[in-house]
Amino acid sequence: MILRLLTSLGLATTLVVAAGAAEGKTKILFIAGNPSHAPGDHEHRAGCMLLAKKLMEAMPSVDAQVTWYGWPKDAKIFDGASSVVMYCDGGDGHYVNPHLDFVQGLVDKGVGVVCIHYAVEVPADPSGKKFVEWIGGYFEKDWSVNPHWTATFDKFPDHPICTGVAPFTINDEWYYHMRFPEGMKNVTPILTALPGPDTLTRPDGPHSGNPHVRKAIENKEPQHVAWAIERPNGGRGFGFTGAHFHRNWKDDNFRKIVLNAIVWTAKLDVPAEGVVTTTPTDEEMKANLDEKN
């Protein structure tokens, strides 16, 4: 189902069928994946709807539309979109895998692409090669890892995505040792931290460890868990490995850096203090959660 969020009623959000952008507004399309994991984890629909709501409250010039539970059946929903946000389970079952040519067409037009958490993982070929072009990097099996750990972010690059973001510390399933282009061409690391050896206590496996990542941590190589790319044609992309836990959207800096990135990929100016939004209430955090056992 394809819906537009109307937030004028506050928490009692109204939903109406939508397609093209509202007149004079910048359209951002969120594609939420299927229900997954335990309650409170991988809450793709609730997360997308919360981000869309907060974004439109802060920036009335944005028309955020949300579709959920798989790839949209009607391609017209992409009409007029300035950026597409994917928040879903990834890997071999990533909903984008059968639609690479379609998304390439959007990218060729300069449309932004944002991938959140598991959505950054795709098969190396051909999807991974596309992701390096579209968002600047991806999770590659037997190269990248997916431990839960607490990361502290206290230094940020001079980049619009970091506008108004203060240092923060948060526990998440921060994937790291991502596959980036040679020399990080056109890519700017946004969130960087140094995982400890305690993040590699599991045996080697497609997601848990490998000789390459063990060597990197032994050498104390900082790891980028969020990054941005500006493509040669001016299009923009952003990858963010956090957001396993729905509760983390309550962290103002965690939420701001993702909202800033979405705005930036849509080629809008990030506000002088970043995208400032109110901390979600408990009621807002509970809204639109998937029904899970």
C-alpha positions, 0 to 999 in steps of 0.5 A, a space after each residue: 500500500 502506498 500512503 502519504 502522511 499528513 501530520 497536521 493532526 499530530 499523533 493521530 496521523 492521517 493516511 491517504 493514497 498518494 503518488 506524485 509529489 504535492 505541488 511545490 514540495 520535494 518528494 521523498 519516498 520511504 520503502 519499508 521492508 517486511 516484518 522481521 526479527 523480534 518485537 522492537 527490532 527491524 521495525 521497518 514500517 514504524 521507523 520509516 513512518 516515524 522518520 517521515 512524520 518528523 521530517 515533515 514536521 521540521 521541513 514543510 517543504 518536504 512531501 514524505 511518502 511511505 510504502 511498506 512490506 516489499 517493493 512497490 507494485 506500481 512504479 508510478 510511486 517513484 514519479 517525482 521522487 528526489 530521494 528513495 529511502 530503503 529500510 528492509 532486510 537485505 542479503 540475497 532476499 533484498 527487495 532491490 535485487 530484482 530491480 537493479 536496472 530500474 533503480 539505475 534509471 533513477 540514479 542516472 536521473 540524479 535521484 538520491 538513495 539512502 539505505 538503513 541497517 540491513 538494507 546495506 547488505 546485498 550480494 557482491 555481484 551484481 548488486 554490491 557493485 551497484 551499491 558502491 556506485 549508488 550509496 558508496 559502499 555495502 556489507 559484503 559477506 565474508 568481509 564485513 561483520 555485524 556485531 552488537 557493540 557500543 560506539 562513541 562518535 565524537 568527531 565529525 567531518 565538515 559535511 552538511 549531514 553532520 550539521 548540528 550533530 553533537 557527540 553521542 554514544 549508543 549501542 546498536 548492531 553497528 555493521 563495520 568493515 564495509 566494502 568501499 570503492 578503491 581509495 574511497 573515491 567520492 565517498 565521505 565517512 560520516 560516522 567513524 569509531 574503533 571497535 574493540 576485539 570484543 566485537 570479534 569473539 564469534 567464530 569466522 563466518 559470513 557475517 561474524 568474522 574473517 581474517 581481513 576484519 580481524 587484521 584491521 581491528 588488530 591494526 586499530 583501523 577506524 571503521 566507518 559505519 555511516 558514509 555519503 557519496 556524491 556521484 559524478 552526475 551530482 546524485 547523492 547516496 548515504 549508507 547507515 549501518 545502525 538502527 537494528 533497535 527501534 528504540 534508538 530513534 529516540 536519540 536526538 543525534 542518532 535521528 538527526 544525522 539520518 534525517 540530515 542525510 535524507 534531506 541532503 540526498 534529496 538535494 535540499 539545503 540542510 538547515 543551519 542547526 540540522 533537521 531539528 525535531 522533537 524527541 519522539 514520545 512513547 506513544 509515537 515510538 509505539 505507533 505502527 509497530 509490526 505485529 510479531 509473536 
